Amino acid sequence: MKCHWMRLSLLAALVVAAWPALSQSDKPDAPAKEDTVLGTWYPQVAEGDILPTDEGLRIVFGKDGVVTVYEGDDDEDIEGYTIDKKNGTITIHDEDDPADIEVVLKYSFVDGMLVLRFKEGGADEDEEVVELTRNLEGADRHKKMRKGEDVPDLPRAAEGAGDAEDLPEEDTIMGTWYVQVMEGELADPEEQIRIVFEKTGTVRVFESGNEDDVTKFSHDKEQSKITIYEDNDPTDVEAIIEYSFIDDMLVMKVNDDPGRRGDEVVVIEMTRNPEGTKDHQALREKQGGQASYKKRMMQLRQLYHAAMSYYADQGKVPDNLGDVVVGKYITPESAVPKPTQDKLPRDFKDWKDQAKRDWINQHAGCVYIKVDLTDPQIDSSKMIAIFEIPADKEQDKLILVFGDGHSELLTYKEADREISKQTGHTLKQWSKSPSPGAGTAPPKED
């Protein structure tokens, strides 16, 4: 196993397996630290040789202490690891037995790179050096090496990341993110979109391995906002992005018409690993013949994110979905997510706000339950916030979104049991609610 790890450690990149959903830093004015081995890294150089970029090589250092080596879509090796920040070492060991050590890596950060050094055969052997970067293409030195140009030797920086107590911030937008959901649609893995935020203030967008766009951005960490500039011109704003870290994801709400609020907002879910969360993976498995589940789940999650934006701005959880629409946190069409949804009236935009609220709440294809997120006694992960109303008698599975943002696809019987336990009403009863978007209780049956 040791030889296998050595070989893979020279050929792999680092990808997060379980990225934490964290709140904002206690010191919002301080820049996010990048001296962390957690995150997506791509191998560029090993044993002095430049490595290929088309083999899908990467390693996953999860926050749970498990490191997974990937080659393409397959995981080639799974081990445990321990980081000693004070001494600047990463110890790779058996997943179940930390005493069974395979290799100790010295690590340092040099010019935006993670540099790993180790001796494969013992103290008398030559030191092996591996250079890794956050982006697939590597640093300028690697691009030059691929062109056959000479580059200077790598300077040796101080190893580690400082004192053991100097923990890196992990709620950072920096590095590589993979788009999983955009505009309520699950991203096609064959056309993988990758977004790289660089410390230089450059953001790069890649689609199917090709660089599709590159421009400048600025980051207001205190306000959790990103400003994207047109053609690298800091006076020409292309889009304003509000972001948050939710359920192992970076969730971005992109407004590409900064002069207006809400109507132009696009919600994007991104993860550190290409495969996405378990929800995303489960949806992809159901695509064959069950694409409607995929689309409906994304629509309901988008509703949840819009409600959370309202909560962040207004300081209170919205009373109903109509409030979310009137506040322009989501489009009216997106608030009525059902296969046979009623068409939006042509003059809807000219209606008074209360009339808009009433129509949205009455025609919503889902039930919205107001969950008090400020109550520390409530476990939001177990409280249903949104659930869909069956479109017809043939629908045997339903989607539920919980107060912490995660979603579940349950059988009708399972969903009925959970909904009845929380609300005191069955799914059949909720299907008769006069205003499901407001969570209005259904009429009592005789």
DRENLUM-453901 format. One line per 4 residues: number of its first residue (from 1); their letters; for each residue x, y, z of C-alpha. Coordinates in Angstrom, 3 decimals, always signed. Example, Ala and Ser with C-alpha at 12.3 -4.5 7.8 and 13.67 -1.06 7.14 Angstrom:
! DRENLUM-453901
1> AS> +12.300,-4.500,+7.800; +13.670,-1.060,+7.140;
END
This chain:
! DRENLUM-453901
1> MKCH> +0.000,+0.000,+0.000; +2.847,+2.383,+0.757; +4.210,+2.208,-2.785; +0.698,+2.691,-4.131;
5> WMRL> +0.267,+5.833,-2.054; +3.667,+7.165,-3.105; +2.810,+6.731,-6.753; -0.564,+8.375,-6.381;
9> SLLA> +0.750,+11.202,-4.231; +2.903,+12.246,-7.145; -0.022,+12.230,-9.527; -3.013,+13.487,-7.580;
13> ALVV> -4.719,+16.730,-6.625; -6.545,+17.711,-3.446; -10.332,+17.887,-3.390; -12.564,+18.465,-0.375;
17> AAWP> -14.834,+15.531,+0.455; -16.898,+17.288,+3.099; -16.696,+21.081,+2.980; -18.198,+22.644,+6.104;
21> ALSQ> -21.199,+24.968,+6.063; -19.705,+27.776,+8.127; -20.847,+31.196,+9.255; -18.879,+34.323,+8.459;
25> SDKP> -15.556,+34.954,+10.174; -15.481,+36.710,+13.525; -13.107,+39.185,+11.899; -14.802,+40.131,+8.628;
29> DAPA> -12.260,+42.787,+7.742; -9.384,+40.295,+7.703; -8.689,+38.639,+4.345; -9.441,+34.921,+4.117;
33> KEDT> -6.333,+32.869,+4.748; -5.212,+30.482,+2.060; -2.678,+28.514,+4.116; -4.859,+25.427,+4.337;
37> VLGT> -4.443,+22.047,+2.705; -8.231,+21.673,+2.606; -9.646,+22.333,-0.820; -9.149,+21.395,-4.437;
41> WYPQ> -5.559,+21.044,-5.593; -4.173,+19.857,-8.911; -0.711,+18.252,-9.278; +1.611,+20.152,-11.603;
45> VAEG> +5.147,+18.889,-10.983; +6.538,+15.663,-9.519; +10.193,+14.548,-9.505; +11.004,+17.607,-11.606;
49> DILP> +8.645,+16.580,-14.426; +5.619,+18.551,-15.536; +2.444,+16.475,-15.244; -0.474,+16.166,-17.701;
53> TDEG> -3.730,+18.016,-17.008; -6.111,+15.672,-18.830; -6.146,+12.638,-16.538; -8.506,+13.944,-13.856;
57> LRIV> -5.970,+13.407,-11.072; -6.787,+14.721,-7.622; -6.768,+13.900,-3.905; -9.560,+14.630,-1.435;
61> FGKD> -8.479,+15.827,+2.006; -11.741,+15.870,+3.919; -12.312,+17.718,+7.163; -13.249,+14.341,+8.636;
65> GVVT> -9.621,+13.187,+8.483; -10.020,+11.025,+5.380; -7.978,+11.546,+2.215; -9.192,+10.074,-1.073;
69> VYEG> -7.115,+9.833,-4.232; -9.005,+10.154,-7.502; -8.017,+9.423,-11.075; -10.755,+10.463,-13.468;
73> DDDE> -14.114,+9.554,-11.918; -12.728,+6.662,-9.866; -11.371,+6.749,-6.337; -8.045,+4.899,-6.407;
77> DIEG> -7.134,+4.967,-2.715; -8.636,+5.987,+0.624; -6.514,+6.670,+3.702; -6.556,+8.675,+6.903;
81> YTID> -4.413,+11.741,+7.552; -3.361,+14.055,+10.356; -2.057,+17.620,+10.027; +0.533,+19.041,+12.427;
85> KKNG> +0.381,+22.755,+11.620; +3.091,+23.691,+14.089; +5.658,+21.379,+12.517; +4.269,+21.686,+8.999;
89> TITI> +3.626,+17.989,+8.373; +0.850,+15.824,+6.964; +0.945,+12.216,+8.159; -0.763,+9.716,+5.865;
93> HDED> -1.888,+6.612,+7.743; -4.324,+3.727,+7.602; -7.901,+5.007,+7.725; -8.763,+2.858,+10.748;
97> DPAD> -5.349,+2.720,+12.422; -3.460,+6.036,+12.860; -0.464,+4.074,+14.161; -0.018,+2.443,+10.740;
101> IEVV> +1.882,+5.312,+9.076; +2.533,+5.226,+5.342; +4.362,+8.494,+4.743; +5.027,+11.863,+6.385;
105> LKYS> +4.849,+14.865,+4.058; +6.426,+18.237,+4.785; +4.212,+20.977,+3.379; +4.591,+24.666,+2.624;
109> FVDG> +2.861,+27.384,+0.620; +4.929,+29.120,-2.044; +3.502,+31.717,-4.454; -0.008,+30.315,-4.214;
113> MLVL> +1.162,+26.706,-4.524; +1.064,+23.834,-2.070; +4.491,+22.188,-2.051; +4.880,+18.684,-0.601;
117> RFKE> +8.311,+17.249,+0.225; +9.084,+13.716,+1.397; +11.684,+10.957,+1.245; +10.240,+7.726,-0.065;
121> GGAD> +12.993,+5.354,+1.021; +14.232,+6.933,+4.233; +16.573,+9.676,+5.410; +19.364,+8.721,+2.992;
125> EDEE> +17.156,+9.019,-0.099; +16.774,+12.121,-2.247; +13.912,+14.391,-1.328; +10.904,+14.210,-3.641;
129> VVEL> +9.002,+17.426,-4.351; +5.425,+17.774,-5.589; +3.925,+21.123,-6.651; +0.147,+21.548,-6.589;
133> TRNL> -2.150,+24.470,-7.400; -5.776,+25.403,-6.890; -6.451,+25.560,-10.623; -6.090,+22.833,-13.223;
137> EGAD> -3.702,+24.738,-15.503; -1.209,+25.600,-12.762; +0.830,+28.708,-12.053; +2.721,+30.723,-14.680;
141> RHKK> +5.849,+28.612,-14.058; +3.920,+25.455,-14.970; +2.488,+26.984,-18.124; +6.022,+27.935,-19.157;
145> MRKG> +7.273,+24.422,-18.404; +4.587,+22.947,-20.648; +5.861,+25.197,-23.411; +9.400,+23.908,-22.868;
149> EDVP> +10.668,+27.134,-21.297; +13.162,+27.184,-18.423; +11.976,+28.289,-14.993; +13.961,+29.060,-11.820;
153> DLPR> +14.201,+26.548,-9.001; +11.378,+26.662,-6.541; +12.241,+28.772,-3.466; +11.936,+26.973,-0.160;
157> AAEG> +9.422,+28.714,+2.064; +8.879,+28.180,+5.758; +6.956,+24.960,+6.224; +3.572,+24.714,+7.880;
161> AGDA> +1.109,+27.471,+8.578; +2.366,+28.992,+11.803; +1.312,+28.246,+15.345; -0.973,+25.322,+15.983;
165> EDLP> -3.666,+27.700,+17.239; -3.514,+29.771,+14.036; -6.260,+27.825,+12.299; -7.100,+28.789,+8.697;
169> EEDT> -10.473,+30.212,+7.839; -12.414,+27.761,+5.708; -15.370,+29.971,+4.780; -13.471,+31.383,+1.836;
173> IMGT> -14.604,+31.800,-1.733; -11.014,+31.444,-2.959; -10.009,+28.426,-4.991; -11.919,+26.122,-7.308;
177> WYVQ> -15.665,+25.516,-7.222; -17.774,+23.209,-9.394; -21.244,+24.333,-10.481; -23.932,+21.805,-9.522;
181> VMEG> -27.165,+23.774,-9.949; -27.939,+26.881,-11.973; -31.368,+28.459,-12.451; -33.022,+25.445,-10.852;
185> ELAD> -31.389,+22.992,-13.270; -28.873,+20.328,-12.325; -25.619,+20.911,-14.195; -24.676,+18.410,-16.881;
189> PEEQ> -21.502,+16.569,-15.754; -20.494,+16.217,-19.406; -20.277,+20.014,-19.663; -18.699,+20.614,-16.272;
193> IRIV> -18.499,+24.290,-15.324; -15.658,+25.218,-13.008; -15.160,+28.655,-11.405; -11.793,+29.653,-9.958;
197> FEKT> -11.436,+32.679,-7.676; -7.767,+33.649,-7.508; -6.043,+35.711,-4.803; -4.912,+38.109,-7.542;
201> GTVR> -8.512,+39.299,-7.952; -9.051,+37.320,-11.148; -11.986,+34.955,-11.628; -11.857,+32.314,-14.350;
205> VFES> -14.748,+30.281,-15.714; -14.074,+26.961,-17.419; -16.590,+24.881,-19.351; -15.792,+21.355,-20.521;
209> GNED> -12.124,+21.982,-19.693; -11.853,+25.152,-21.791; -11.462,+28.637,-20.366; -14.737,+30.353,-21.237;
213> DVTK> -14.291,+33.675,-19.464; -11.755,+35.571,-17.369; -12.256,+38.905,-15.643; -11.622,+40.782,-12.400;
217> FSHD> -13.601,+40.711,-9.177; -13.593,+42.338,-5.742; -14.679,+40.709,-2.498; -16.494,+42.354,+0.408;
221> KEQS> -16.298,+39.651,+3.055; -18.107,+41.699,+5.684; -21.161,+42.041,+3.418; -20.708,+38.577,+1.838;
225> KITI> -20.706,+40.149,-1.618; -18.653,+39.697,-4.779; -18.535,+42.298,-7.537; -17.724,+41.089,-11.058;
229> YEDN> -16.329,+43.656,-13.481; -16.799,+43.853,-17.237; -13.595,+43.465,-19.279; -11.384,+43.922,-16.184;
233> DPTD> -12.675,+47.498,-15.807; -13.277,+48.260,-12.085; -15.653,+51.080,-13.052; -17.893,+48.815,-15.144;
237> VEAI> -19.879,+46.446,-12.896; -21.148,+43.345,-14.687; -22.806,+41.572,-11.755; -23.280,+41.698,-7.998;
241> IEYS> -23.194,+38.372,-6.157; -24.455,+37.685,-2.647; -23.058,+34.461,-1.254; -23.372,+32.141,+1.729;
245> FIDD> -22.055,+28.763,+2.828; -24.953,+26.331,+3.227; -25.030,+22.562,+3.562; -21.504,+21.908,+2.200;
249> MLVM> -22.063,+24.364,-0.647; -21.188,+27.861,-1.754; -24.537,+29.350,-2.743; -24.356,+32.437,-4.949;
253> KVND> -27.247,+34.705,-5.818; -26.139,+36.509,-8.977; -27.757,+39.779,-10.009; -26.582,+40.641,-13.525;
257> DPGR> -28.722,+43.784,-13.553; -27.359,+45.592,-10.469; -29.712,+48.515,-10.999; -32.672,+46.348,-10.059;
261> RGDE> -33.272,+43.913,-7.241; -34.494,+40.351,-7.395; -36.026,+40.016,-10.858; -32.665,+39.217,-12.416;
265> VVVI> -31.272,+37.037,-9.596; -29.919,+33.615,-10.552; -29.174,+31.094,-7.793; -26.083,+28.904,-8.267;
269> EMTR> -25.066,+26.003,-6.024; -21.386,+25.045,-6.108; -19.227,+22.522,-4.281; -15.517,+21.935,-3.805;
273> NPEG> -15.703,+18.484,-5.371; -16.880,+17.779,-8.939; -19.470,+15.208,-7.844; -21.442,+17.588,-5.631;
277> TKDH> -23.300,+16.788,-2.406; -25.174,+13.547,-1.790; -28.333,+15.335,-2.925; -26.764,+16.228,-6.265;
281> QALR> -25.395,+12.716,-6.730; -28.746,+11.131,-5.893; -30.498,+13.366,-8.398; -28.085,+12.448,-11.155;
285> EKQG> -28.745,+8.778,-10.482; -32.456,+9.415,-10.979; -32.127,+11.349,-14.233; -33.003,+8.384,-16.394;
289> GQAS> -36.813,+8.477,-16.520; -37.140,+10.699,-13.430; -35.951,+14.087,-14.669; -39.028,+15.773,-13.213;
293> YKKR> -37.861,+14.988,-9.672; -34.548,+16.642,-10.427; -36.123,+19.838,-11.723; -38.706,+20.086,-8.943;
297> MMQL> -36.141,+19.564,-6.206; -33.947,+22.310,-7.626; -36.938,+24.658,-7.802; -37.859,+24.005,-4.179;
301> RQLY> -34.268,+24.496,-3.043; -34.200,+27.781,-4.946; -37.311,+28.860,-3.040; -35.566,+28.018,+0.229;
305> HAAM> -32.474,+30.047,-0.690; -34.685,+33.007,-1.634; -36.467,+32.801,+1.724; -33.083,+32.761,+3.482;
309> SYYA> -32.038,+35.897,+1.574; -35.222,+37.571,+2.829; -34.358,+36.425,+6.360; -30.811,+37.804,+6.085;
313> DQGK> -32.039,+41.198,+4.843; -35.198,+41.657,+6.901; -34.030,+39.991,+10.115; -37.051,+37.701,+10.209;
317> VPDN> -38.267,+34.575,+8.468; -40.842,+35.434,+5.765; -44.459,+34.744,+6.707; -45.264,+33.345,+3.275;
321> LGDV> -43.929,+32.847,-0.245; -45.835,+35.914,-1.426; -43.581,+38.093,+0.741; -40.519,+36.551,-0.937;
325> VVGK> -41.888,+37.383,-4.395; -43.020,+40.913,-3.521; -39.586,+41.538,-1.981; -38.095,+40.518,-5.348;
329> YITP> -35.982,+37.740,-3.901; -37.284,+35.353,-6.549; -39.385,+35.547,-9.707; -43.152,+34.871,-9.499;
333> ESAV> -42.801,+31.928,-11.889; -40.235,+30.278,-9.602; -42.597,+30.477,-6.635; -45.164,+28.240,-8.350;
337> PKPT> -43.067,+25.101,-8.980; -45.461,+22.420,-10.132; -45.687,+20.520,-13.438; -49.178,+21.842,-14.209;
341> QDKL> -48.685,+25.287,-12.694; -51.217,+27.994,-13.397; -49.903,+30.570,-15.801; -48.964,+33.910,-14.336;
345> PRDF> -51.544,+36.586,-15.253; -50.237,+38.869,-17.973; -50.766,+42.023,-15.934; -49.385,+40.512,-12.703;
349> KDWK> -46.524,+43.002,-12.523; -49.053,+45.864,-12.404; -50.963,+44.434,-9.441; -50.739,+45.873,-5.942;
353> DQAK> -48.420,+44.057,-3.565; -51.141,+42.421,-1.467; -52.874,+41.078,-4.560; -49.563,+39.598,-5.696;
357> RDWI> -49.048,+37.970,-2.305; -52.520,+36.437,-2.321; -52.207,+35.025,-5.843; -48.766,+33.486,-5.216;
361> NQHA> -49.827,+31.935,-1.905; -53.036,+30.508,-3.396; -51.391,+29.070,-6.511; -48.123,+27.774,-5.066;
365> GCVY> -47.432,+24.165,-5.970; -45.885,+23.604,-2.567; -46.653,+24.222,+1.089; -44.472,+26.724,+2.934;
369> IKVD> -44.101,+26.226,+6.693; -42.582,+29.101,+8.636; -39.734,+27.743,+10.776; -38.421,+29.919,+13.614;
373> LTDP> -34.679,+29.803,+12.921; -33.960,+32.093,+15.878; -35.162,+29.542,+18.450; -32.120,+27.634,+19.768;
377> QIDS> -34.436,+24.859,+20.984; -35.444,+23.999,+17.423; -33.350,+21.591,+15.368; -33.850,+23.105,+11.911;
381> SKMI> -32.457,+19.987,+10.213; -35.539,+18.083,+11.381; -38.123,+20.769,+10.673; -39.855,+20.719,+7.282;
385> AIFE> -39.843,+24.166,+5.677; -41.219,+23.428,+2.190; -42.883,+20.375,+0.690; -44.550,+19.828,-2.641;
389> IPAD> -48.206,+19.001,-3.162; -48.775,+15.835,-5.231; -49.557,+16.788,-8.823; -51.773,+13.733,-9.310;
393> KEQD> -52.671,+10.365,-7.798; -49.847,+8.691,-9.728; -47.083,+10.662,-8.006; -45.459,+8.179,-5.643;
397> KLIL> -42.567,+10.300,-4.362; -42.410,+13.778,-2.880; -39.691,+16.317,-2.166; -39.242,+17.932,+1.233;
401> VFGD> -36.853,+20.794,+2.051; -35.849,+21.187,+5.686; -34.980,+24.250,+7.765; -31.228,+23.784,+7.360;
405> GHSE> -31.523,+23.712,+3.551; -31.099,+20.007,+2.860; -33.720,+18.220,+0.760; -35.039,+14.669,+0.728;
409> LLTY> -36.944,+12.605,-1.820; -39.385,+10.379,+0.111; -42.078,+7.928,-0.825; -45.630,+9.203,-0.465;
413> KEAD> -46.082,+7.136,+2.695; -42.832,+8.392,+4.264; -43.588,+12.018,+3.396; -47.148,+11.723,+4.695;
417> REIS> -45.878,+10.378,+8.020; -43.296,+13.167,+8.491; -45.669,+15.954,+7.439; -48.488,+14.668,+9.628;
421> KQTG> -46.163,+14.406,+12.625; -45.041,+18.037,+12.292; -48.233,+19.762,+11.115; -51.061,+17.552,+12.367;
425> HTLK> -52.468,+17.307,+8.833; -52.100,+14.637,+6.167; -50.934,+15.212,+2.611; -54.470,+14.617,+1.399;
429> QWSK> -55.684,+17.363,+3.716; -52.899,+19.753,+2.698; -53.871,+19.296,-0.969; -57.045,+21.195,-0.070;
433> SPSP> -55.289,+24.145,+1.577; -56.730,+27.440,+0.286; -53.320,+29.139,+0.538; -50.437,+26.633,+0.593;
437> GAGT> -47.822,+29.336,-0.016; -48.794,+30.845,+3.329; -48.936,+27.507,+5.117; -52.655,+28.015,+5.748;
441> APPK> -54.082,+24.963,+7.466; -56.491,+22.933,+5.326; -60.190,+22.949,+6.270; -61.333,+20.373,+8.780;
445> ED> -62.966,+17.308,+7.313; -66.430,+16.377,+8.397;
END
